[in-house]
Every structure is written in structure tokens, then in C-alpha cells.
Amino acid sequence: MSTNLKPIAIAHTEWQSLQPLSPENDRRLWQKLRLEWNYHSNHIEGNTLTYGETELLLIHGQTHGNHSIREYEEMQAHDVGIAHLRELAADQTRLIAETDIRGLNKIILKAPFWKPAQTPDGQATRKQIIPGEYKTTPNNVITATGELFEFAPPSDVPARMQMLVKWLGESLHDFREADLLWLLGKLHHDFVLIHPFDDGNGRVARMLVNYVLMRLGYPPIIVPTERKKDYLTALRLADAGNPAELEDFLSTCVVRSLELGIKAAHGENLDEPGDVEKEVALFVKSRALRDKPDITRSTEIVAGPLQAGFRYLLTRMEDKIRMFQPLFAKVSLYTEPLGTQEDGSTQAVFDYCLEKGADEYPWMMWQFKFDGYLADETHSFGVNVWVALNLDELEYAWKIDGIPKLRKPYSEVVSNTDADAFVEQVLKCVMDAIRKESGEE
């Protein structure tokens, strides 16, 4: 057994001893692997959806971000492909066939589309991609050094794919644990060398690796986009006849998935370093953001353009609230931060908070207390209503009993009409409270 296989063998033995997982732990594990598989495999190929946007799309069915429709569609299609591959791996009555592989490519590419290409003499052109169909023209690539790397010519693809599928079937039939990394590495590399499709070859190659793993009772692996450079280097070394680097790379991926599966089986938290950041990204991306206004909270704004409207509102409220005075033995005003003022003015609190500054006192409150109801000889009670002004960073809000009734950005003043309407709501609140306590409702 190679050194790379020892940690796999240890982890796999523990993984097998924990089977079957409870339905809840299996669900948790599969959801994490499914999201990571979709995100990383597509991101390696150029999809620009973030992890949070991937989760938002696949779990919550919502889109966010400035991406092309095709990027959203290919992420969803890849998710369907994973579900289909899982069914293929679970079917122990037959092995994957060439038509299944073409079917996977058809699922993940979804529909025909046009892709930029080059003519043999290097001229820019475009090529129609037909999902599930083998390539009909060469799809060679230019390496980082400027060399032409040739994949299998289109005429050789059907025969070589037949041979690959036949070899895979025989290898699975005669499988030995000691052959695991060799089998995964050779399958991945041979498929990439054929490059049978005009698009989607990398994603299908990783699907085939996971088909083998899931069929053999292993959890699927994730090739992380953060290690894309190591992954591609390992494939290039395999091109040069050195498959050890690719096998070593795959080994770390297998161990990581097994360890994740073991944690899930024990009911442990599957969050890993970076998962909280992914959750934060999802939280932020799922919310539509408005532009930050030019005018934000400041003492100068409140004491300047907004002051007249605020003072008019306070004066009207203090005046109109006296309409209820004949009904009660005592009416008092309690304020924050100044406390009780038997004959106090609503303006005093406003003046005090302005003197201290809007940052020190970003809110102020007036509570009108009515005690000793005089209109019912058998039932004496008291009611109160409190009004608050909150000076938030981007807007101010006038509230009645904690509920915002008048909210505006700092660029908009309180008009007399706004103030009168707000005061009417204060009066109605007091009147409703009296009716409720007196049993009139």
C-alpha cells in the first residue's frame, strides 16, 4: 500500500463502521458536499457565482449578483447532473455506459449555445456547442508556454471512449483498495486526454471520479478552486508521464471528504474555517442594497434644515394633547433624558439633546401620562402614550409607542402637513387607549 493510501484506509475503515448514517446526518453531509461540488467545479471552469450566490440559488431558489443568465443556468444544470450521477452510482445492477457519460454532458450544458473559438490559422470565430454530442472539430489548447497541446482528434473519440468505458468496467469489477488512487488518477487523466466534448470536459471528468467513489461507498470529493493551480499542475505532470502528483492531489481530497463524512456521522458541526464567511456572504448578497445617501446624521443637520419642522411638530403635539386634560385628575410629561416635568415643555428635551450633540443623544422620548380618569365614578384609571425621535445614521424616525409613523432621510424636512398628520395619530392613540380602559370598545 502506498503512503498516500494509509490515511485513506484508516479514515475509510471508520467511515464504513459508522454506516448507515441517520437520515438527518446524511442530509446535512449531502447538502454540504452538493453545494461545494457545484460551486467549486463550476468556479474552476470560470463561473463567477460566489459560494453564497450558489447557495442562494440552489437552496433558496433566488438569484443575486451581476451574472449572465447562462451562469445561473449552468449552476442549476450541474446540480441536476449531480443528482443524476448519484442515481447512476447507486444502481449496482449495471455500470456506467458511454451513453450515460454523454447524457451527463447534455444535462450540465442544458442547451446548444455559441462559444468563441479560433480557426486553424488563428482567426477569431465562434462555434456552436451541442450538449451530449462528441466534438466534430479539434479542441486543442495553447499552453502557458505557447505550445499547442493536442487532445484526441475527433475521429478517434468514439473508439477511445468505448475503450475507456470498457476499461473502467473491468477495473471496477476487479477492484482492490490498493488500486483506488491509481484508478481515480488514470480515469480522470485519460478522459481529459480524449477531451470528447466541445465543452464541459473538466466537470464531467470530476463527475466520473465521483461516480467511482460513490459506487465504491466513499463520499464524493471536492476539487477546491483555491487549489486550481495545484490541480492543473498535477494534470500537466501526468501528461508528462508522472501520475504520482495527481494521485497525491486526489488523495488529500478523498481524506478530506471522509473526515467530513465521519464528522457528520457523529452529529458534529460541519462548518469549517471559511464557512462562516460563506454564510455572511450569502446574508449580504441576499439583501438588496440602496445607495448610501450624501446626507447622514449630524447635529448640524438636525439643528439646521430639520429644526423648524421638528419644533413645529413638538409644539402642535404639546398643544393638542391638552384636549384630554379635562378627563383626568393629573397630566404629566416624562421625558428621556430629562425625567419628569410636571409643567415641562416638549422643547426642553430637544434643546438639551441638541446641546449635547446628535451622536451623544441619537434618540429622545416624550411620555404623556394621564392619571385619574374623571368621567366614570366607578372606574378610575390612567393611560399614557409615548413618542420618540430616533436619529439613525441614514434617516430619522418619529415613533408612537415604538412604532415608526413618520420616517424620512435627512435630506427631507418634516412639513407642517406631515407634523399635523403625526399629531393626529398621537391623539387617536390616546383616545383608543381611553376607550379600551373604559370598556367602550
DRENDO-1510 file (C-alpha; in Angstrom, 1 decimal, always signed):
<recs>
REC; n; res; u; v; w
REC; 1; MET; +0.0; +0.0; +0.0 .
REC; 2; SER; +1.4; +3.4; -1.0 .
REC; 3; THR; +1.9; +6.1; +1.7 .
REC; 4; ASN; -1.0; +8.1; +0.2 .
REC; 5; LEU; -3.4; +5.2; +0.8 .
REC; 6; LYS; -2.7; +4.8; +4.5 .
REC; 7; PRO; -4.7; +7.8; +5.7 .
REC; 8; ILE; -7.4; +6.9; +3.3 .
REC; 9; ALA; -7.6; +3.3; +4.6 .
REC; 10; ILE; -7.8; +4.5; +8.2 .
REC; 11; ALA; -10.5; +7.0; +7.5 .
REC; 12; HIS; -12.4; +4.7; +5.2 .
REC; 13; THR; -12.5; +1.9; +7.9 .
REC; 14; GLU; -14.0; +4.3; +10.4 .
REC; 15; TRP; -16.4; +5.7; +7.8 .
REC; 16; GLN; -17.7; +2.2; +7.0 .
REC; 17; SER; -18.1; +1.4; +10.7 .
REC; 18; LEU; -20.5; +4.3; +11.0 .
REC; 19; GLN; -22.8; +3.2; +8.2 .
REC; 20; PRO; -25.6; +3.8; +7.8 .
REC; 21; LEU; -25.9; +7.5; +8.7 .
REC; 22; SER; -29.1; +8.8; +10.3 .
REC; 23; PRO; -31.3; +10.5; +7.8 .
REC; 24; GLU; -30.6; +13.9; +9.3 .
REC; 25; ASN; -26.8; +13.5; +9.3 .
REC; 26; ASP; -26.9; +12.1; +5.8 .
REC; 27; ARG; -28.9; +15.1; +4.7 .
REC; 28; ARG; -26.5; +17.5; +6.4 .
REC; 29; LEU; -23.5; +15.9; +4.8 .
REC; 30; TRP; -25.0; +15.7; +1.3 .
REC; 31; GLN; -26.2; +19.3; +1.3 .
REC; 32; LYS; -22.7; +20.5; +2.2 .
REC; 33; LEU; -21.0; +18.2; -0.4 .
REC; 34; ARG; -23.5; +19.1; -3.0 .
REC; 35; LEU; -23.1; +22.9; -2.6 .
REC; 36; GLU; -19.3; +22.7; -2.5 .
REC; 37; TRP; -19.2; +20.3; -5.6 .
REC; 38; ASN; -21.4; +22.7; -7.6 .
REC; 39; TYR; -19.6; +25.8; -6.6 .
REC; 40; HIS; -16.0; +24.6; -6.9 .
REC; 41; SER; -16.4; +22.5; -10.1 .
REC; 42; ASN; -18.1; +25.3; -11.9 .
REC; 43; HIS; -15.8; +28.0; -10.5 .
REC; 44; ILE; -12.8; +26.2; -11.7 .
REC; 45; GLU; -14.2; +26.4; -15.2 .
REC; 46; GLY; -14.9; +30.2; -15.0 .
REC; 47; ASN; -18.4; +30.5; -13.5 .
REC; 48; THR; -18.3; +33.7; -11.4 .
REC; 49; LEU; -21.1; +32.9; -8.9 .
REC; 50; THR; -19.8; +33.2; -5.3 .
REC; 51; TYR; -20.4; +30.4; -2.8 .
REC; 52; GLY; -23.1; +32.5; -1.2 .
REC; 53; GLU; -24.9; +33.1; -4.5 .
REC; 54; THR; -24.6; +29.4; -5.3 .
REC; 55; GLU; -26.4; +28.5; -2.0 .
REC; 56; LEU; -28.9; +31.2; -2.6 .
REC; 57; LEU; -29.7; +29.8; -6.0 .
REC; 58; LEU; -29.7; +26.1; -5.3 .
REC; 59; ILE; -31.2; +26.0; -1.7 .
REC; 60; HIS; -33.5; +29.1; -1.8 .
REC; 61; GLY; -34.2; +29.4; -5.5 .
REC; 62; GLN; -33.2; +33.1; -5.6 .
REC; 63; THR; -30.7; +34.9; -7.8 .
REC; 64; HIS; -28.4; +37.8; -6.9 .
REC; 65; GLY; -25.4; +39.4; -8.4 .
REC; 66; ASN; -24.5; +40.7; -11.8 .
REC; 67; HIS; -24.0; +37.5; -13.7 .
REC; 68; SER; -25.1; +36.2; -17.1 .
REC; 69; ILE; -28.3; +34.1; -17.3 .
REC; 70; ARG; -26.1; +31.3; -18.6 .
REC; 71; GLU; -24.0; +31.2; -15.4 .
REC; 72; TYR; -27.1; +30.8; -13.3 .
REC; 73; GLU; -28.5; +28.1; -15.7 .
REC; 74; GLU; -25.2; +26.1; -15.8 .
REC; 75; MET; -25.1; +26.1; -12.0 .
REC; 76; GLN; -28.6; +24.7; -11.8 .
REC; 77; ALA; -28.0; +22.2; -14.6 .
REC; 78; HIS; -24.8; +21.0; -12.9 .
REC; 79; ASP; -26.9; +20.4; -9.8 .
REC; 80; VAL; -29.3; +18.3; -11.8 .
REC; 81; GLY; -26.3; +16.4; -13.2 .
REC; 82; ILE; -25.0; +15.6; -9.7 .
REC; 83; ALA; -28.4; +14.2; -8.7 .
REC; 84; HIS; -28.4; +12.0; -11.8 .
REC; 85; LEU; -24.9; +10.8; -11.2 .
REC; 86; ARG; -25.8; +9.9; -7.7 .
REC; 87; GLU; -28.6; +7.7; -9.1 .
REC; 88; LEU; -26.2; +6.1; -11.5 .
REC; 89; ALA; -23.7; +5.3; -8.8 .
REC; 90; ALA; -26.4; +3.8; -6.6 .
REC; 91; ASP; -27.5; +1.4; -9.3 .
REC; 92; GLN; -25.5; -1.7; -8.6 .
REC; 93; THR; -27.2; -3.7; -11.3 .
REC; 94; ARG; -25.1; -2.0; -14.1 .
REC; 95; LEU; -22.0; +0.0; -14.7 .
REC; 96; ILE; -21.9; +3.5; -16.2 .
REC; 97; ALA; -22.2; +3.4; -20.0 .
REC; 98; GLU; -20.9; +5.6; -22.8 .
REC; 99; THR; -24.5; +6.9; -23.3 .
REC; 100; ASP; -24.6; +7.9; -19.6 .
REC; 101; ILE; -21.5; +10.0; -19.9 .
REC; 102; ARG; -22.9; +11.7; -23.0 .
REC; 103; GLY; -26.1; +12.2; -21.0 .
REC; 104; LEU; -24.2; +13.9; -18.2 .
REC; 105; ASN; -22.6; +16.3; -20.6 .
REC; 106; LYS; -26.1; +17.0; -22.1 .
REC; 107; ILE; -27.6; +17.7; -18.7 .
REC; 108; ILE; -24.9; +20.1; -17.4 .
REC; 109; LEU; -24.7; +22.1; -20.7 .
REC; 110; LYS; -28.5; +22.0; -20.9 .
REC; 111; ALA; -29.0; +23.6; -24.4 .
REC; 112; PRO; -27.0; +24.5; -27.5 .
REC; 113; PHE; -25.0; +27.7; -27.3 .
REC; 114; TRP; -22.3; +29.6; -29.2 .
REC; 115; LYS; -18.8; +29.8; -27.9 .
REC; 116; PRO; -15.8; +31.9; -29.0 .
REC; 117; ALA; -13.2; +29.8; -31.0 .
REC; 118; GLN; -10.3; +30.1; -33.4 .
REC; 119; THR; -9.8; +28.9; -36.9 .
REC; 120; PRO; -6.8; +26.7; -37.7 .
REC; 121; ASP; -4.9; +29.8; -38.8 .
REC; 122; GLY; -5.6; +31.6; -35.6 .
REC; 123; GLN; -8.5; +33.8; -36.7 .
REC; 124; ALA; -11.3; +34.6; -34.2 .
REC; 125; THR; -14.6; +32.8; -34.8 .
REC; 126; ARG; -17.3; +31.1; -32.9 .
REC; 127; LYS; -18.5; +27.6; -32.6 .
REC; 128; GLN; -21.9; +26.1; -31.7 .
REC; 129; ILE; -21.8; +23.7; -28.8 .
REC; 130; ILE; -24.2; +20.8; -28.9 .
REC; 131; PRO; -24.7; +19.2; -25.5 .
REC; 132; GLY; -24.1; +15.5; -25.3 .
REC; 133; GLU; -22.5; +15.3; -28.8 .
REC; 134; TYR; -18.9; +14.4; -29.3 .
REC; 135; LYS; -16.7; +17.0; -30.8 .
REC; 136; THR; -16.5; +17.2; -34.6 .
REC; 137; THR; -13.5; +19.6; -34.8 .
REC; 138; PRO; -10.3; +19.7; -32.8 .
REC; 139; ASN; -10.4; +21.4; -29.4 .
REC; 140; ASN; -6.6; +21.6; -28.8 .
REC; 141; VAL; -5.3; +24.3; -26.4 .
REC; 142; ILE; -2.4; +26.6; -26.2 .
REC; 143; THR; -0.3; +26.1; -23.1 .
REC; 144; ALA; +1.2; +28.8; -20.9 .
REC; 145; THR; +4.4; +28.4; -22.8 .
REC; 146; GLY; +2.7; +29.0; -26.1 .
REC; 147; GLU; +2.9; +25.3; -27.2 .
REC; 148; LEU; +0.0; +23.5; -28.8 .
REC; 149; PHE; -1.3; +20.7; -26.7 .
REC; 150; GLU; -3.4; +18.3; -28.8 .
REC; 151; PHE; -6.2; +16.2; -27.4 .
REC; 152; ALA; -7.6; +13.2; -29.2 .
REC; 153; PRO; -8.7; +14.1; -32.8 .
REC; 154; PRO; -12.5; +14.0; -33.3 .
REC; 155; SER; -12.2; +10.8; -35.5 .
REC; 156; ASP; -10.7; +8.9; -32.6 .
REC; 157; VAL; -13.2; +9.9; -29.9 .
REC; 158; PRO; -15.8; +7.2; -30.3 .
REC; 159; ALA; -13.3; +4.3; -30.2 .
REC; 160; ARG; -11.3; +5.8; -27.3 .
REC; 161; MET; -14.4; +6.5; -25.3 .
REC; 162; GLN; -15.5; +2.9; -25.9 .
REC; 163; MET; -12.1; +1.7; -24.7 .
REC; 164; LEU; -12.2; +3.9; -21.6 .
REC; 165; VAL; -15.7; +2.7; -20.5 .
REC; 166; LYS; -14.7; -0.9; -21.1 .
REC; 167; TRP; -11.5; -0.4; -19.0 .
REC; 168; LEU; -13.5; +1.3; -16.3 .
REC; 169; GLY; -16.0; -1.5; -16.1 .
REC; 170; GLU; -13.2; -4.1; -15.8 .
REC; 171; SER; -11.3; -2.1; -13.2 .
REC; 172; LEU; -14.4; -1.8; -11.0 .
REC; 173; HIS; -15.2; -5.5; -11.4 .
REC; 174; ASP; -11.7; -6.5; -10.2 .
REC; 175; PHE; -11.3; -3.5; -7.9 .
REC; 176; ARG; -8.8; -3.7; -5.0 .
REC; 177; GLU; -8.5; -0.9; -2.4 .
REC; 178; ALA; -4.8; -0.6; -3.2 .
REC; 179; ASP; -5.7; +0.5; -6.7 .
REC; 180; LEU; -8.0; +3.3; -5.7 .
REC; 181; LEU; -5.8; +6.3; -6.4 .
REC; 182; TRP; -4.3; +4.8; -9.5 .
REC; 183; LEU; -7.9; +4.1; -10.8 .
REC; 184; LEU; -9.1; +7.6; -10.0 .
REC; 185; GLY; -6.0; +9.3; -11.4 .
REC; 186; LYS; -5.9; +7.3; -14.6 .
REC; 187; LEU; -9.7; +7.7; -15.2 .
REC; 188; HIS; -9.5; +11.5; -14.8 .
REC; 189; HIS; -6.4; +11.9; -16.9 .
REC; 190; ASP; -7.4; +9.6; -19.7 .
REC; 191; PHE; -10.8; +11.3; -20.0 .
REC; 192; VAL; -9.1; +14.7; -20.2 .
REC; 193; LEU; -6.7; +13.5; -22.8 .
REC; 194; ILE; -9.6; +12.4; -25.0 .
REC; 195; HIS; -11.5; +15.7; -24.3 .
REC; 196; PRO; -14.5; +14.2; -26.1 .
REC; 197; PHE; -16.8; +17.2; -25.9 .
REC; 198; ASP; -16.6; +20.8; -27.1 .
REC; 199; ASP; -17.4; +22.0; -23.5 .
REC; 200; GLY; -17.9; +20.6; -20.0 .
REC; 201; ASN; -15.0; +18.1; -20.1 .
REC; 202; GLY; -13.5; +19.1; -16.8 .
REC; 203; ARG; -16.8; +19.0; -15.0 .
REC; 204; VAL; -17.6; +15.5; -16.5 .
REC; 205; ALA; -14.1; +14.3; -15.6 .
REC; 206; ARG; -14.7; +15.2; -12.0 .
REC; 207; MET; -18.1; +13.6; -12.1 .
REC; 208; LEU; -16.6; +10.3; -13.3 .
REC; 209; VAL; -14.1; +10.3; -10.4 .
REC; 210; ASN; -17.0; +10.8; -8.0 .
REC; 211; TYR; -19.1; +8.2; -9.8 .
REC; 212; VAL; -16.3; +5.7; -8.9 .
REC; 213; LEU; -16.0; +6.9; -5.3 .
REC; 214; MET; -19.8; +6.8; -4.6 .
REC; 215; ARG; -20.2; +3.4; -6.3 .
REC; 216; LEU; -17.5; +2.1; -4.0 .
REC; 217; GLY; -19.1; +3.5; -0.9 .
REC; 218; TYR; -16.9; +6.7; -0.5 .
REC; 219; PRO; -18.3; +10.2; -0.2 .
REC; 220; PRO; -17.7; +12.3; -3.3 .
REC; 221; ILE; -14.6; +14.6; -3.3 .
REC; 222; ILE; -14.4; +18.3; -3.9 .
REC; 223; VAL; -11.6; +19.8; -6.0 .
REC; 224; PRO; -11.3; +23.2; -4.4 .
REC; 225; THR; -11.0; +26.2; -6.6 .
REC; 226; GLU; -8.4; +27.6; -4.2 .
REC; 227; ARG; -6.1; +24.7; -5.3 .
REC; 228; LYS; -6.8; +25.1; -9.0 .
REC; 229; LYS; -3.1; +25.8; -9.8 .
REC; 230; ASP; -2.0; +22.6; -8.0 .
REC; 231; TYR; -4.7; +20.6; -9.7 .
REC; 232; LEU; -3.8; +21.7; -13.2 .
REC; 233; THR; -0.1; +21.3; -12.4 .
REC; 234; ALA; -0.8; +17.7; -11.4 .
REC; 235; LEU; -2.6; +17.1; -14.7 .
REC; 236; ARG; +0.3; +18.5; -16.7 .
REC; 237; LEU; +2.7; +16.3; -14.8 .
REC; 238; ALA; +0.5; +13.3; -15.7 .
REC; 239; ASP; +0.7; +14.4; -19.3 .
REC; 240; ALA; +4.5; +14.2; -19.0 .
REC; 241; GLY; +4.2; +10.6; -17.7 .
REC; 242; ASN; +4.3; +11.3; -13.9 .
REC; 243; PRO; +0.9; +10.5; -12.4 .
REC; 244; ALA; +2.1; +10.5; -8.8 .
REC; 245; GLU; +1.3; +14.2; -8.3 .
REC; 246; LEU; -2.2; +13.7; -9.5 .
REC; 247; GLU; -2.7; +10.7; -7.2 .
REC; 248; ASP; -1.4; +12.6; -4.3 .
REC; 249; PHE; -3.7; +15.5; -5.0 .
REC; 250; LEU; -6.7; +13.2; -5.2 .
REC; 251; SER; -5.6; +11.5; -2.0 .
REC; 252; THR; -5.9; +14.7; +0.0 .
REC; 253; CYS; -9.4; +15.3; -1.5 .
REC; 254; VAL; -10.5; +11.8; -0.6 .
REC; 255; VAL; -9.3; +12.1; +3.0 .
REC; 256; ARG; -11.0; +15.4; +3.5 .
REC; 257; SER; -14.4; +14.1; +2.3 .
REC; 258; LEU; -14.1; +11.0; +4.5 .
REC; 259; GLU; -13.2; +13.1; +7.5 .
REC; 260; LEU; -16.2; +15.4; +6.8 .
REC; 261; GLY; -18.4; +12.3; +6.5 .
REC; 262; ILE; -17.1; +11.0; +9.8 .
REC; 263; LYS; -18.0; +14.3; +11.5 .
REC; 264; ALA; -21.5; +14.2; +10.0 .
REC; 265; ALA; -21.9; +10.6; +11.2 .
REC; 266; HIS; -21.1; +11.7; +14.8 .
REC; 267; GLY; -23.5; +14.6; +14.5 .
REC; 268; GLU; -20.8; +17.2; +14.7 .
REC; 269; ASN; -20.9; +20.6; +13.2 .
REC; 270; LEU; -19.8; +20.6; +9.6 .
REC; 271; ASP; -18.8; +24.2; +9.5 .
REC; 272; GLU; -15.1; +24.6; +8.6 .
REC; 273; PRO; -12.8; +27.6; +8.6 .
REC; 274; GLY; -14.3; +29.9; +6.0 .
REC; 275; ASP; -17.9; +28.6; +6.2 .
REC; 276; VAL; -18.9; +31.5; +8.4 .
REC; 277; GLU; -17.6; +33.9; +5.8 .
REC; 278; LYS; -19.6; +32.0; +3.2 .
REC; 279; GLU; -22.7; +32.4; +5.3 .
REC; 280; VAL; -22.0; +36.1; +5.8 .
REC; 281; ALA; -21.5; +36.4; +2.0 .
REC; 282; LEU; -24.9; +34.8; +1.5 .
REC; 283; PHE; -26.6; +37.0; +4.0 .
REC; 284; VAL; -25.2; +40.1; +2.4 .
REC; 285; LYS; -25.8; +39.1; -1.2 .
REC; 286; SER; -29.4; +38.2; -0.4 .
REC; 287; ARG; -30.2; +41.7; +0.5 .
REC; 288; ALA; -30.8; +44.5; -2.0 .
REC; 289; LEU; -28.7; +47.5; -1.0 .
REC; 290; ARG; -29.6; +51.1; -1.6 .
REC; 291; ASP; -27.1; +53.7; -2.3 .
REC; 292; LYS; -25.6; +55.5; +0.7 .
REC; 293; PRO; -27.2; +59.0; +0.9 .
REC; 294; ASP; -25.0; +62.0; +0.7 .
REC; 295; ILE; -26.5; +63.4; +3.9 .
REC; 296; THR; -26.2; +61.4; +7.1 .
REC; 297; ARG; -26.9; +62.1; +10.8 .
REC; 298; SER; -25.2; +65.1; +12.3 .
REC; 299; THR; -26.0; +67.8; +14.9 .
REC; 300; GLU; -25.7; +70.4; +12.1 .
REC; 301; ILE; -28.4; +68.8; +10.0 .
REC; 302; VAL; -30.8; +68.4; +13.0 .
REC; 303; ALA; -30.2; +72.0; +14.3 .
REC; 304; GLY; -30.3; +73.4; +10.8 .
REC; 305; PRO; -32.7; +72.4; +8.0 .
REC; 306; LEU; -34.7; +69.9; +10.2 .
REC; 307; GLN; -35.1; +72.1; +13.3 .
REC; 308; ALA; -38.1; +74.1; +12.2 .
REC; 309; GLY; -40.2; +71.0; +11.2 .
REC; 310; PHE; -39.3; +69.2; +14.4 .
REC; 311; ARG; -40.2; +72.2; +16.6 .
REC; 312; TYR; -43.5; +72.7; +14.8 .
REC; 313; LEU; -44.4; +69.0; +15.5 .
REC; 314; LEU; -43.5; +69.3; +19.2 .
REC; 315; THR; -45.4; +72.5; +19.6 .
REC; 316; ARG; -48.5; +71.1; +17.9 .
REC; 317; MET; -48.3; +67.9; +19.9 .
REC; 318; GLU; -48.0; +69.7; +23.2 .
REC; 319; ASP; -50.9; +72.0; +22.4 .
REC; 320; LYS; -53.3; +69.3; +21.1 .
REC; 321; ILE; -52.6; +66.8; +23.8 .
REC; 322; ARG; -54.2; +69.2; +26.3 .
REC; 323; MET; -57.5; +68.4; +24.8 .
REC; 324; PHE; -57.6; +65.4; +27.0 .
REC; 325; GLN; -56.8; +67.3; +30.2 .
REC; 326; PRO; -60.4; +67.7; +31.5 .
REC; 327; LEU; -60.8; +63.9; +31.6 .
REC; 328; PHE; -58.0; +63.3; +34.1 .
REC; 329; ALA; -57.1; +64.5; +37.6 .
REC; 330; LYS; -53.4; +64.8; +36.6 .
REC; 331; VAL; -51.5; +65.1; +33.4 .
REC; 332; SER; -47.7; +64.9; +33.4 .
REC; 333; LEU; -44.8; +64.7; +30.9 .
REC; 334; TYR; -42.0; +62.3; +31.4 .
REC; 335; THR; -39.0; +62.6; +29.1 .
REC; 336; GLU; -35.7; +61.0; +28.4 .
REC; 337; PRO; -33.2; +62.1; +29.2 .
REC; 338; LEU; -34.5; +64.9; +31.5 .
REC; 339; GLY; -37.1; +62.9; +33.5 .
REC; 340; THR; -40.5; +64.0; +34.8 .
REC; 341; GLN; -41.6; +67.5; +34.1 .
REC; 342; GLU; -44.9; +68.4; +35.8 .
REC; 343; ASP; -45.4; +71.5; +33.7 .
REC; 344; GLY; -42.5; +70.9; +31.3 .
REC; 345; SER; -42.2; +71.7; +27.7 .
REC; 346; THR; -41.6; +69.3; +24.9 .
REC; 347; GLN; -39.0; +71.6; +23.6 .
REC; 348; ALA; -36.7; +71.3; +26.6 .
REC; 349; VAL; -35.6; +67.7; +25.7 .
REC; 350; PHE; -35.0; +68.7; +22.1 .
REC; 351; ASP; -32.8; +71.7; +23.2 .
REC; 352; TYR; -30.9; +69.6; +25.7 .
REC; 353; CYS; -30.1; +66.8; +23.1 .
REC; 354; LEU; -29.1; +69.4; +20.5 .
REC; 355; GLU; -26.7; +71.0; +23.0 .
REC; 356; LYS; -25.1; +67.6; +23.7 .
REC; 357; GLY; -25.0; +66.6; +20.1 .
REC; 358; ALA; -26.8; +64.1; +17.8 .
REC; 359; ASP; -24.1; +61.4; +18.2 .
REC; 360; GLU; -24.3; +61.5; +22.0 .
REC; 361; TYR; -28.1; +61.6; +22.1 .
REC; 362; PRO; -29.3; +59.9; +18.9 .
REC; 363; TRP; -32.8; +59.5; +20.4 .
REC; 364; MET; -35.2; +61.4; +22.7 .
REC; 365; MET; -38.5; +60.4; +24.2 .
REC; 366; TRP; -41.7; +62.1; +25.5 .
REC; 367; GLN; -44.2; +60.2; +27.5 .
REC; 368; PHE; -47.6; +61.8; +28.2 .
REC; 369; LYS; -49.1; +60.3; +31.4 .
REC; 370; PHE; -52.8; +60.7; +32.2 .
REC; 371; ASP; -53.9; +59.6; +35.7 .
REC; 372; GLY; -57.2; +59.5; +37.5 .
REC; 373; TYR; -60.0; +59.2; +34.9 .
REC; 374; LEU; -62.8; +61.6; +35.9 .
REC; 375; ALA; -65.6; +60.5; +33.5 .
REC; 376; ASP; -66.5; +57.3; +35.3 .
REC; 377; GLU; -67.3; +57.4; +39.1 .
REC; 378; THR; -66.9; +53.6; +39.4 .
REC; 379; HIS; -63.7; +53.1; +37.5 .
REC; 380; SER; -60.6; +55.3; +37.7 .
REC; 381; PHE; -57.7; +54.5; +35.5 .
REC; 382; GLY; -54.7; +56.0; +33.8 .
REC; 383; VAL; -53.3; +55.8; +30.3 .
REC; 384; ASN; -50.2; +57.0; +28.6 .
REC; 385; VAL; -48.6; +57.4; +25.2 .
REC; 386; TRP; -45.0; +57.8; +24.4 .
REC; 387; VAL; -43.5; +59.5; +21.4 .
REC; 388; ALA; -39.8; +59.1; +20.4 .
REC; 389; LEU; -37.5; +60.6; +17.9 .
REC; 390; ASN; -34.8; +58.3; +16.6 .
REC; 391; LEU; -31.8; +59.8; +14.8 .
REC; 392; ASP; -30.4; +56.8; +12.9 .
REC; 393; GLU; -27.4; +57.0; +10.7 .
REC; 394; LEU; -29.2; +57.3; +7.4 .
REC; 395; GLU; -32.7; +58.5; +8.4 .
REC; 396; TYR; -34.8; +59.9; +11.3 .
REC; 397; ALA; -38.0; +58.3; +12.6 .
REC; 398; TRP; -40.8; +59.7; +14.7 .
REC; 399; LYS; -42.4; +56.8; +16.6 .
REC; 400; ILE; -45.6; +56.3; +18.6 .
REC; 401; ASP; -45.4; +53.6; +21.2 .
REC; 402; GLY; -42.3; +52.2; +19.5 .
REC; 403; ILE; -43.9; +52.1; +16.0 .
REC; 404; PRO; -42.4; +54.4; +13.3 .
REC; 405; LYS; -45.1; +56.6; +11.9 .
REC; 406; LEU; -43.0; +59.3; +10.2 .
REC; 407; ARG; -39.7; +58.2; +8.7 .
REC; 408; LYS; -37.6; +60.3; +6.3 .
REC; 409; PRO; -34.0; +60.6; +5.1 .
REC; 410; TYR; -32.1; +63.6; +6.4 .
REC; 411; SER; -32.4; +65.3; +3.0 .
REC; 412; GLU; -36.2; +65.7; +3.6 .
REC; 413; VAL; -37.7; +68.0; +6.2 .
REC; 414; VAL; -40.9; +67.5; +8.2 .
REC; 415; SER; -43.5; +69.7; +6.6 .
REC; 416; ASN; -46.4; +71.2; +8.5 .
REC; 417; THR; -48.7; +68.7; +6.8 .
REC; 418; ASP; -46.5; +65.8; +7.9 .
REC; 419; ALA; -46.4; +67.1; +11.5 .
REC; 420; ASP; -50.2; +67.6; +11.7 .
REC; 421; ALA; -50.9; +64.1; +10.4 .
REC; 422; PHE; -48.4; +62.7; +13.0 .
REC; 423; VAL; -50.1; +64.6; +15.9 .
REC; 424; GLU; -53.5; +63.3; +14.8 .
REC; 425; GLN; -52.1; +59.8; +15.2 .
REC; 426; VAL; -50.9; +60.6; +18.7 .
REC; 427; LEU; -54.4; +61.9; +19.6 .
REC; 428; LYS; -56.0; +58.8; +18.2 .
REC; 429; CYS; -53.7; +56.6; +20.2 .
REC; 430; VAL; -54.7; +58.3; +23.4 .
REC; 431; MET; -58.4; +58.2; +22.6 .
REC; 432; ASP; -58.2; +54.5; +21.7 .
REC; 433; ALA; -56.5; +53.7; +25.0 .
REC; 434; ILE; -59.2; +55.6; +26.9 .
REC; 435; ARG; -62.0; +53.8; +25.1 .
REC; 436; LYS; -60.3; +50.4; +25.8 .
REC; 437; GLU; -59.8; +51.1; +29.5 .
REC; 438; SER; -63.3; +52.4; +30.0 .
REC; 439; GLY; -64.9; +49.4; +28.2 .
REC; 440; GLU; -66.3; +51.4; +25.3 .
REC; 441; GLU; -64.7; +49.1; +22.7 .
</recs>
